[in-house]
Every structure is written in structure tokens, then in C-alpha cells.
Amino acid sequence: MPRVLKHKTSIGAQDAPEREAGIFAARRAAPRFERRRADIIAAAIPVLNGQGFKGMRLTAVAELIGLRATGVTYYFPRKEELAVACLESGLAIFHELLAVAERERDARSRVARLIELFVERDAATRRGEATPLASFSAIRAMEGPHHDHVVESYKGMFRRVRALFESPELQALDKDSRSIRTLVLLEQLYWANVWLGDYDLDEFPRLARRMTDIVSDGLAHEGAPFEPGEMKLQTGGEGSDAAKENFLLAATRQINAHGYRGASVDRISASLDLTKGAFYHHNEAKDDLVAACFRRSFGIVREAQRQVRGQGPDEWWRLTTAVMALIRFQLGAEGPLLRTAVLSSMLPEHQVEAVNHSYKANRRFSSMIADAISEGSARAVDPAVAGAFVHAAINVASDVRMMRMATEGRLERDFAKPLFHGLLKP
């Protein structure tokens, strides 16, 4: 009996160090696991942003950090799981920024703080001190439970941003009005992630203040009327090919809904009740069609800017008329315009052309705003930042359709007017 007890004690004495060693090994392994997982996510984000969800390949991610594909699949067995992790990392960043912004005393201070923090983090990313923000446009190309999961997570972040507008001075705004202003604010941040790269990092704090000024108080003088004129935009020139126009419109809608790579030839053809053969009868390749979609969209923007030249009483009228015509087009039967969010996942040769067109549109709006400021019909703001602001707002207008807010009255009151008079004005 004593021997048995001694034997049991001996086993216990021998097992204790082994168990402790196992526990400590697990504790050491956990941080290593999480670090490696974080490394994979950091490597995957630029791939996701550049190629979109459909174009992202685990092998490309693995190569960036010196692993084989199996090294990535150990942590993320499926591409969908890695994409979700990338997007959730971006949402986590927003929640961190919001946790700080929410401490401010009112809506104006909270929105200003969010913009400041976002621009600061963008600068840190460009210095290599922070992980890039995953583009939420990738959500559009996802499907099934992974899509649904990320959408619900995104809605949670959206609601938290919308809560920034809950303040006594904005108590007259209903939930839908705050949702539209939230949509515009977030698009301004996403688009700033692009145009901030044109400036030196030491200018970022100034640019954040300029952004805040325009977002908060708009472009209009206090009490200025919002009376844009009526203008009809044409989608094609005389003698344009109706079948080609139909393909351009169908492709634009499918790309906006599913992303550049998610909008397959089959999807585009099916939306027109046509076969894949019919697609190739009218189009040489999908990439050429996508490039044509961008040309169509930017052509429509240019037409709006050109039509108002020399018209109306002043440059303010011309600016508001052109912007309002484009917003109506976005929500009309011939719309929408192609979303700029798909730029990053296009083929490089088409991407350069599309980026140049986008910047030209920005500069034209900036010039119109500068002229309005010069003649005294608009408030003194930074024309370059304001041009990007207007272009981004037009770009996101098509999403109002998904919010079931496309009635004309609400369109002007809750979307267009706040662009010019400020998102933080009642």
C-alpha cells in the first residue's frame, strides 16, 4: 500500500512539471498564433484592396510573407474566412476611432474628432506604422453566410457613426435623415483615403480641418437658398448603339452591386435576358466593357459640368444645378454612374485611365467652387478639398436607392441640401 501511494505520488510529482510545461507552451504558442494570424491579415489587406474578393488568392498572400499556401490555410482554411478577418479588422479600427470620438460633447465635436482621427491614422499607415484599412467595397462581391456576417457587422459600425448625429441641435432630424448624412460622411472618409495621397504628410492636419469645415458647414453662405435649376442629362450621343448602351447600363449596375470581378459575363448577360454568346457579339471582352462603363460615367459627369457653363445667374446656381442633375441621374431609370470603389480592382491599364478621368472630374468641380467663391456666391473653403467632397457625394448617391429614400422631396431635403449647407446643420 505504501508503495502504491509512493508510486502515485511519484507520478503526480513527475506529471506536475509536464502539465505546467504544457500550459506555458500553450501560452507561448497562443501569442505566436495570433501574431502570425495578424501578419497574414496585414499581408492580405492590400491584396484584397487591389484585387477585390474574387481576385484575392491565398498563394499571393502567402508569397508576401514567405509562406506556402498551406501556411495560410492552417490559419484560414478558406479565402472567405481570410476576407472576413480583413474586413473585421477594418471595422475594429473604426470602432476604436469611434470610442474616442464619442467622448466629445456634441455632434459637431464628435464628427470633427472622427475626421481628425481617421486622417491621423491614414498618415500612420502611409508612414508604415499601421495596418492599411480594408476596403469595405469587397463586401459587395461576397456571398452566403460570410457576406451576411460582414454586412451585419458593418451595420453595427454604421449605426454607431449615425449616433454621432444625435445631438440637441439636430433633434429635428429623423432616423432616415441621419442615415443619409452618415452615408455621405463615411464616403468622404473612404474617398479621402485616396486623394490624401496627393499631399505631403505634414499637410494632413490642415486637410483634416478643411474637411471638417466643409462637412460641418457646407459650401453655402448662411441662409443662402437652395434653388438649383432643372437639367436633363443624355447618356449617349446621336446615333449611339442602343444595344451597346444597354450593356453599359447593365454592366454598371452589376459591377456596383457585386464588384468588378464579381460582375461576371454570365451575370451581366442574364440581367439582360441574353446569352453569353450575345454578350461577345456586342463586346470583345469584359475588361473593355468595364473601361467603357467608366468612360460613360465620367462622360455624363462632364456633360453636366459643360451644360451649365454660361447658364443661370451665377456660379453657385451652375454648381448646384450640375450636382443636382447628377444626383437625380444616379437614382433615375438611366442611372447609376459606376462607383469609384471598383477602381482599385481593375486591370492596371484601365485603372490609370479611370483614375485620370476621376481626377479631372474632381478638378472641374474644384474650379467651379473656386469661381463661386471668387464671385462671392459660395463660402470661402478649400476648393480642392471641396471638389473631392462634391464628387464623393455624387458617387454615393446611388446608395440612397438601397435605403428606399429616393423620393424627390427627400432627395433634395435630406441628401442634396445638406451637401451644400452642411451635414451638421438642421
C-alpha positions in Angstrom: 0.0 0.0 0.0 2.7 2.5 0.9 4.4 1.5 -2.3 1.3 2.2 -4.3 0.9 5.6 -2.6 4.5 6.3 -3.3 4.0 5.4 -6.9 1.0 7.6 -7.2 2.9 10.4 -5.5 5.8 9.9 -7.9 3.6 10.0 -10.9 1.9 13.2 -9.6 5.3 14.8 -9.0 6.5 13.8 -12.4 3.3 15.0 -14.1 3.1 18.4 -12.5 6.1 19.8 -14.3 4.9 18.3 -17.5 1.5 19.8 -17.1 3.0 23.1 -16.2 5.3 22.9 -19.2 2.3 22.2 -21.4 0.4 25.1 -20.0 3.3 27.5 -20.5 3.9 26.2 -24.0 0.3 26.8 -24.9 0.6 30.3 -23.5 3.7 30.9 -25.6 2.0 29.4 -28.6 -1.1 31.5 -28.4 0.7 34.8 -28.9 2.7 33.3 -31.8 -0.5 32.0 -33.3 -2.2 35.4 -33.0 0.9 37.2 -34.3 1.2 35.0 -37.3 -2.6 35.4 -37.9 -2.2 39.2 -37.7 0.7 39.1 -40.2 -1.4 37.1 -42.6 -4.3 39.6 -42.3 -1.9 42.6 -42.8 -0.5 41.0 -45.9 -3.9 40.1 -47.3 -5.5 43.6 -46.9 -3.5 45.1 -49.8 -4.3 42.1 -52.0 -8.0 42.3 -51.1 -8.0 46.1 -51.8 -6.1 45.7 -55.1 -7.8 42.6 -56.5 -11.1 42.5 -54.7 -12.6 39.5 -53.0 -13.0 37.5 -56.3 -9.4 38.2 -57.3 -7.7 37.6 -54.0 -5.6 34.4 -54.0 -4.2 32.7 -50.9 -1.0 32.0 -52.8 -0.4 35.7 -53.4 -0.9 36.4 -49.7 1.4 33.6 -48.7 4.2 34.8 -51.0 4.1 38.3 -49.4 5.2 36.8 -46.0 7.3 34.0 -47.2 4.9 31.1 -46.6 3.5 28.4 -48.7 -0.3 28.4 -49.4 -0.7 25.7 -46.8 0.9 28.0 -44.2 -2.0 30.4 -44.8 -4.7 27.7 -44.9 -3.6 26.5 -41.5 -4.9 29.8 -40.1 -7.6 30.5 -42.7 -8.8 27.3 -44.4 -10.9 29.2 -46.9 -10.4 32.5 -48.7 -13.8 33.7 -47.4 -12.6 33.4 -43.8 -9.5 35.5 -44.5 -11.6 38.2 -46.3 -13.9 38.3 -43.3 -10.9 38.7 -41.0 -9.6 41.6 -43.1 -12.9 43.4 -43.2 -13.4 42.8 -39.5 -10.0 44.3 -38.8 -11.2 47.5 -40.6 -14.4 47.6 -38.7 -12.4 47.2 -35.4 -10.3 50.2 -36.4 -13.5 52.2 -36.9 -14.8 51.1 -33.6 -11.6 52.2 -31.9 -11.8 55.7 -33.5 -15.5 56.0 -32.6 -14.8 55.1 -29.0 -12.6 58.2 -28.8 -14.9 60.5 -30.9 -18.0 59.6 -28.8 -16.4 61.2 -25.8 -16.9 64.7 -27.3 -19.7 66.9 -26.1 -21.8 67.4 -29.2 -22.4 66.2 -32.8 -20.1 68.9 -34.3 -17.2 68.0 -32.0 -17.7 64.2 -32.4 -17.7 64.4 -36.2 -14.6 66.7 -36.2 -12.8 64.3 -33.9 -13.6 61.3 -36.1 -12.3 63.0 -39.2 -9.2 64.1 -37.3 -8.5 60.6 -36.0 -9.2 59.0 -39.4 -6.7 61.3 -41.1 -4.1 60.8 -38.4 -4.4 57.0 -38.9 -4.1 57.4 -42.6 -0.9 59.2 -42.1 0.4 56.5 -39.8 -0.5 53.9 -42.5 1.5 55.8 -45.1 4.5 56.0 -42.7 4.3 52.2 -42.3 3.3 52.5 -38.7 -0.2 51.0 -39.0 -2.0 48.3 -41.0 -4.0 49.6 -44.0 -7.7 49.8 -43.8 -9.5 47.1 -45.7 -11.8 48.4 -48.4 -15.4 47.7 -47.5 -16.3 47.6 -51.2 -15.1 44.0 -51.1 -18.3 43.1 -49.2 -20.3 43.5 -52.4 -18.6 40.6 -54.1 -19.1 38.2 -51.2 -22.0 35.8 -50.9 -23.7 33.5 -48.5 -23.2 33.4 -44.7 -19.8 35.2 -44.9 -21.4 38.1 -46.7 -24.3 38.2 -44.3 -22.0 38.2 -41.3 -19.9 41.1 -42.5 -23.0 43.1 -43.6 -24.4 42.8 -40.0 -21.0 43.8 -38.6 -20.9 46.8 -41.0 -24.4 47.8 -40.0 -23.3 47.9 -36.4 -20.5 50.3 -37.2 -22.8 52.4 -39.4 -25.3 52.7 -36.5 -22.5 53.9 -34.2 -21.5 56.6 -36.7 -25.1 57.6 -37.1 -25.3 58.1 -33.4 -22.7 60.8 -33.6 -25.5 63.0 -35.2 -27.8 62.5 -32.2 -27.5 65.9 -30.5 -30.0 68.6 -29.3 -29.1 70.9 -32.1 -30.1 68.1 -34.6 -33.1 66.8 -32.8 -35.3 67.8 -35.8 -33.6 65.1 -37.9 -35.4 61.8 -38.1 -33.5 58.4 -38.3 -33.6 58.4 -42.1 -32.1 61.9 -42.4 -29.3 60.9 -40.0 -28.7 57.7 -42.0 -28.2 59.7 -45.2 -25.8 62.1 -43.6 -23.9 59.1 -42.2 -23.7 57.6 -45.7 -22.2 60.8 -47.0 -19.8 61.2 -44.1 -18.4 57.7 -44.4 -18.0 58.1 -48.2 -16.0 61.3 -47.5 -13.6 59.3 -45.3 -13.3 56.4 -47.8 -12.6 58.8 -50.7 -10.1 60.8 -48.6 -8.1 57.6 -48.2 -7.5 58.1 -52.0 -6.9 61.8 -52.5 -4.8 62.4 -49.3 -2.0 60.6 -51.1 -1.6 63.6 -53.3 -0.3 65.6 -50.4 2.7 65.6 -48.1 2.1 64.1 -44.6 2.8 67.3 -42.8 -0.3 68.8 -44.6 -2.6 66.2 -43.2 -3.7 68.0 -40.0 -4.6 71.1 -42.1 -6.5 68.9 -44.6 -8.5 67.3 -41.7 -9.5 70.8 -40.6 -10.6 71.7 -44.1 -12.6 68.5 -44.4 -14.3 69.1 -41.1 -15.2 72.7 -42.1 -16.9 71.5 -45.4 -18.6 68.5 -43.8 -19.9 70.6 -40.9 -20.9 73.9 -42.6 -21.1 73.0 -46.3 -20.3 75.4 -49.2 -23.2 77.8 -48.9 -23.4 81.1 -47.1 -25.6 81.0 -44.0 -29.2 81.4 -45.1 -28.5 81.0 -48.8 -31.4 79.5 -50.8 -31.1 76.1 -52.3 -32.8 76.6 -55.8 -31.0 74.5 -58.4 -32.3 74.5 -62.0 -33.7 71.6 -63.9 -31.4 69.9 -66.4 -31.7 66.7 -68.4 -28.6 64.6 -69.0 -28.1 62.5 -72.1 -26.4 59.1 -71.8 -25.4 58.6 -75.4 -24.7 60.8 -78.4 -26.7 60.9 -81.6 -26.8 57.6 -83.4 -25.4 55.7 -80.4 -25.8 51.9 -80.4 -28.9 51.1 -78.2 -27.7 47.6 -77.6 -24.3 48.9 -76.5 -25.9 51.4 -74.2 -28.0 48.6 -72.6 -24.8 46.5 -72.0 -23.1 49.5 -70.5 -26.0 50.2 -68.1 -26.4 46.5 -67.2 -22.6 46.1 -66.6 -22.6 49.3 -64.5 -25.4 48.0 -62.2 -23.8 44.6 -61.8 -20.4 46.0 -61.0 -21.8 48.4 -58.5 -23.7 45.5 -56.9 -21.1 42.7 -57.0 -17.8 44.4 -57.6 -15.5 44.4 -60.6 -14.7 40.7 -60.5 -18.0 39.6 -59.1 -19.9 41.0 -62.1 -19.3 38.1 -64.4 -20.2 37.9 -68.1 -22.9 35.5 -67.1 -24.4 37.9 -64.6 -24.3 40.8 -67.0 -25.9 38.8 -69.8 -28.5 37.3 -67.5 -29.6 40.7 -66.3 -30.5 41.5 -70.0 -32.0 38.0 -70.6 -29.3 37.3 -73.1 -26.8 34.5 -73.6 -23.0 34.7 -73.1 -22.8 34.5 -76.9 -24.9 37.6 -77.3 -22.5 39.4 -74.9 -19.5 38.6 -77.0 -21.4 39.6 -80.1 -21.5 43.2 -78.8 -18.4 43.2 -76.7 -14.9 41.9 -77.3 -14.1 41.3 -73.6 -15.5 42.1 -70.2 -12.5 44.4 -69.3 -13.1 46.5 -72.3 -16.8 46.8 -71.3 -15.8 47.9 -67.8 -13.5 50.6 -69.2 -16.3 51.7 -71.4 -18.6 51.9 -68.3 -16.2 54.3 -66.7 -15.9 56.4 -69.9 -19.7 56.6 -70.0 -20.0 57.6 -66.3 -17.3 60.3 -66.5 -18.7 61.5 -69.8 -22.1 62.1 -68.1 -20.3 64.0 -65.3 -18.5 66.1 -67.8 -21.8 66.7 -69.7 -23.4 68.1 -66.5 -20.4 70.4 -65.9 -20.4 71.6 -69.5 -24.2 72.1 -69.9 -24.3 74.7 -67.1 -21.5 76.9 -68.4 -22.7 80.4 -69.0 -26.2 79.5 -67.8 -28.1 80.9 -64.8 -27.5 83.9 -62.6 -24.2 82.9 -61.1 -21.6 80.1 -60.5 -23.4 78.9 -57.4 -26.5 78.2 -59.4 -24.4 76.4 -62.0 -22.7 74.3 -59.4 -25.9 73.2 -57.6 -27.7 72.6 -60.9 -25.0 70.3 -62.2 -24.7 68.4 -58.9 -28.4 68.0 -58.5 -28.8 66.7 -62.1 -26.2 64.1 -61.4 -27.8 63.0 -58.2 -31.2 62.7 -60.0 -29.5 60.7 -62.7 -28.0 58.3 -60.1 -31.5 57.5 -58.9 -33.3 57.6 -62.3 -34.0 54.9 -64.9 -30.8 55.6 -66.9 -28.6 55.5 -63.8 -26.5 54.9 -61.9 -22.9 56.0 -62.6 -20.1 53.5 -61.9 -18.8 53.5 -58.3 -15.3 54.7 -58.0 -14.8 52.0 -55.3 -14.2 49.4 -58.1 -11.2 51.4 -59.4 -8.6 49.5 -57.4 -9.5 46.1 -58.7 -9.5 47.0 -62.4 -6.7 45.9 -64.8 -3.7 48.3 -64.4 -4.0 49.7 -67.9 -7.7 50.6 -67.4 -7.1 51.7 -63.8 -4.8 54.5 -64.9 -7.3 55.8 -67.4 -10.1 55.7 -64.9 -8.1 57.4 -62.2 -7.2 60.2 -64.6 -10.9 60.7 -65.5 -11.8 60.7 -61.8 -9.2 63.4 -61.0 -10.4 65.5 -63.9 -13.9 65.4 -62.6 -12.6 66.5 -59.2 -10.7 69.4 -60.6 -13.6 70.6 -62.7 -15.8 70.7 -59.5 -12.9 72.5 -57.7 -12.7 75.1 -60.4 -16.5 75.7 -60.3 -16.3 76.1 -56.5 -13.3 78.5 -56.8 -15.2 80.6 -59.3 -18.3 80.7 -56.9 -16.0 81.7 -54.0 -14.4 84.4 -56.2 -17.7 86.0 -57.2 -19.0 85.7 -53.6 -21.8 83.3 -54.2 -20.1 80.5 -52.1 -18.5 80.4 -48.7 -14.7 80.6 -48.6 -13.5 76.9 -48.4 -10.6 74.9 -49.8 -11.6 74.4 -53.4 -9.5 71.2 -53.9 -11.0 69.5 -50.8 -14.5 70.7 -51.7 -14.2 69.3 -55.2 -13.4 65.9 -53.8 -16.2 66.3 -51.3 -18.8 67.0 -54.0 -17.5 64.2 -56.3 -17.7 61.7 -53.5 -21.2 62.7 -52.5 -22.4 62.3 -56.1 -20.7 58.9 -56.2 -22.5 57.6 -53.1 -25.9 59.0 -54.1 -26.8 55.7 -55.8 -26.8 54.0 -52.4 -29.8 56.1 -51.4 -31.8 53.8 -53.6 -31.0 50.9 -51.4 -32.2 52.9 -48.4 -35.6 53.4 -50.1 -35.1 57.2 -49.8 -35.3 58.1 -53.5 -38.5 60.2 -53.5 -37.8 63.7 -54.9 -38.8 65.6 -51.8 -36.5 63.7 -49.6 -33.8 63.6 -52.2 -33.4 67.4 -52.1 -34.2 67.9 -48.4 -32.1 65.1 -46.9 -29.4 64.4 -49.4 -28.6 67.3 -51.7 -29.3 70.3 -49.5 -27.0 69.0 -46.6 -24.2 68.7 -49.1 -24.2 72.4 -49.7 -25.4 73.7 -46.3 -23.5 71.2 -44.1 -24.2 67.8 -42.6 -24.3 69.3 -39.1 -27.0 71.9 -39.9 -30.6 71.0 -39.1 
